[in-house]
């Protein structure tokens, strides 16, 4: 909801305020004194806006960018595959002829693959909420949006495909995909963390 009053632009250069989450209520006032905060105590989040509007935020959820929303939608569609994976593991455990229960290494890696898939998909959804609040460039934002979900593919794939055979006694070369996934995950998280620490640049 927007509340407006006429503002005499000559009274000062204060023209734009938005909170860290990007949510805002527009309020045009007669004078700077009608604002509930002094200009010098806004943590550097005041900028001159040529429209002459003062945007004062009261908190709440911010609008997600179209790119983040698209990725979030895809992740939510993919997430039920983790449920299917859990059901498949249960079927292997309860089927005496599968040989799954007789191979501890395969059990451990399959469990690790299933757990990493679920946790990393949820983590990917969480990070999408924060990537648009950073000062990162569009390219780096896209890197964060893609690197963390991609790690949710490489890490589980490494655990599952490295012992795909029921008679596997040791992981095969697919296990090295885990290192690729770990690098992508770490790089994405560090990039996002740096972007959040630097703060958001309001346009």
C-alpha positions in Angstrom: 0.0 0.0 0.0 1.4 3.4 -0.9 0.6 6.6 1.0 1.5 9.9 -0.7 1.7 13.6 0.1 3.1 16.4 -2.0 6.8 17.0 -1.5 8.6 20.3 -2.1 11.8 19.0 -3.7 13.8 22.1 -2.8 13.7 21.2 0.9 16.5 18.6 0.5 18.1 15.9 -1.5 16.8 13.0 0.5 14.8 11.0 -2.1 15.2 7.3 -1.8 15.2 4.8 1.1 14.8 1.0 0.9 15.6 -1.6 3.5 18.0 -4.5 3.1 15.3 -6.8 1.9 14.2 -4.5 -0.8 10.6 -4.1 0.4 9.3 -0.6 0.4 6.4 1.8 0.9 6.4 5.0 -1.0 5.8 8.2 1.1 6.2 11.7 -0.3 6.3 14.3 2.4 6.4 18.1 2.8 9.7 18.1 4.7 12.5 15.9 5.7 11.5 16.3 9.4 8.3 14.2 8.8 10.3 11.1 8.4 10.7 8.9 11.4 14.5 8.6 11.0 17.3 11.2 10.7 19.1 11.3 7.4 22.6 10.4 8.9 21.5 7.3 10.7 20.3 5.2 7.8 23.4 3.0 7.4 24.3 4.4 4.1 21.1 3.3 2.4 19.9 6.7 1.4 20.3 7.8 -2.2 19.2 10.7 -4.4 16.3 9.7 -6.6 15.4 12.0 -9.5 11.7 11.3 -9.1 11.5 13.2 -5.9 9.9 10.3 -4.0 10.9 9.1 -0.6 10.6 5.3 -0.2 10.4 4.2 3.4 10.5 0.4 4.1 8.5 -1.3 6.8 9.8 -4.8 6.2 8.2 -7.9 4.8 9.0 -10.2 1.9 10.7 -8.8 -1.1 9.9 -9.6 -4.7 12.1 -12.4 -6.1 13.7 -11.7 -9.5 12.3 -13.5 -12.5 15.5 -15.6 -12.9 15.5 -16.7 -9.2 11.8 -17.5 -9.5 12.3 -19.7 -12.5 15.1 -21.6 -10.8 13.0 -22.0 -7.7 10.1 -23.4 -9.8 12.4 -26.0 -11.4 13.9 -27.0 -8.1 10.4 -27.6 -6.6 9.5 -29.7 -9.6 12.7 -31.7 -9.2 12.4 -32.1 -5.4 9.8 -35.0 -5.5 12.6 -37.1 -7.2 14.2 -37.2 -3.8 11.1 -38.8 -2.4 11.2 -41.3 -5.2 14.8 -42.0 -4.3 13.9 -42.7 -0.7 11.1 -45.1 -1.7 13.6 -46.9 -4.0 16.1 -47.3 -1.1 13.3 -48.7 1.0 12.4 -51.2 -1.7 16.1 -52.3 -2.0 16.3 -52.8 1.8 13.1 -54.9 1.9 13.9 -57.0 -1.2 16.1 -60.0 -0.1 17.1 -60.6 -3.7 18.5 -57.1 -4.3 21.8 -57.8 -2.6 21.7 -54.3 -1.2 21.6 -55.3 2.5 24.7 -57.5 2.0 26.9 -54.6 0.7 27.6 -52.1 3.5 29.7 -49.9 1.2 26.8 -49.6 -1.3 24.4 -48.9 1.6 26.6 -46.1 3.0 27.1 -44.4 -0.4 23.5 -44.7 -1.5 22.4 -43.2 1.8 24.9 -40.4 1.4 23.7 -39.7 -2.1 20.0 -39.5 -1.1 20.8 -37.3 1.9 23.0 -34.9 -0.1 20.4 -34.6 -2.8 17.6 -33.6 -0.4 19.7 -31.2 1.7 21.4 -29.5 -1.3 18.1 -28.9 -3.1 16.6 -27.3 0.0 19.8 -25.3 0.5 19.5 -24.1 -3.2 16.0 -22.9 -2.5 17.1 -21.0 0.5 20.0 -19.3 -1.2 17.7 -18.1 -4.0 16.0 -16.0 -1.4 19.2 -14.1 -0.6 21.0 -13.9 -4.0 18.8 -10.9 -5.1 19.7 -9.0 -1.9 23.4 -8.8 -2.8 25.6 -6.3 -4.6 26.8 -9.0 -7.0 26.7 -8.4 -10.7 24.2 -10.2 -12.8 26.8 -12.7 -13.9 27.8 -13.6 -10.4 24.2 -13.9 -9.3 23.6 -16.3 -12.1 26.7 -18.2 -11.0 25.2 -18.6 -7.5 21.8 -19.6 -8.9 23.4 -22.4 -10.9 26.4 -23.6 -9.0 24.6 -24.6 -5.8 21.8 -26.6 -7.5 24.4 -28.1 -9.9 26.3 -29.4 -6.8 23.1 -31.2 -5.9 23.5 -33.2 -9.1 27.2 -33.9 -9.0 27.5 -35.0 -5.3 24.6 -37.5 -5.3 25.6 -38.8 -8.8 29.1 -39.5 -7.4 27.7 -41.6 -4.6 25.1 -43.5 -6.6 27.0 -44.2 -9.8 30.3 -45.1 -8.1 28.7 -48.2 -6.6 26.0 -48.9 -9.1 26.8 -52.6 -9.4 25.3 -54.7 -6.5 28.7 -56.5 -6.2 30.8 -53.3 -6.0 33.7 -53.6 -3.5 35.0 -50.1 -4.0 33.9 -46.9 -5.7 34.7 -46.5 -9.4 35.8 -43.3 -11.1 32.4 -41.7 -10.8 33.3 -40.9 -7.2 35.5 -38.0 -8.4 32.3 -36.1 -9.4 32.0 -35.5 -5.6 35.0 -33.2 -5.8 33.5 -31.3 -8.6 30.3 -30.9 -6.7 32.1 -29.8 -3.6 34.0 -27.1 -5.4 30.8 -25.8 -7.0 29.0 -25.8 -3.7 31.8 -24.0 -1.9 32.4 -21.4 -4.6 28.7 -20.7 -4.8 28.3 -20.3 -1.0 31.4 -18.1 -0.6 30.3 -15.9 -3.5 26.9 -15.4 -2.0 28.3 -14.7 1.4 30.7 -12.1 0.0 27.8 -10.5 -1.9 25.6 -10.3 1.3 28.4 -8.9 3.4 29.0 -6.1 0.8 25.3 -5.2 1.0 22.8 -4.4 -1.7 23.1 -1.5 -4.1 19.7 0.0 -4.7 19.0 1.3 -8.1 
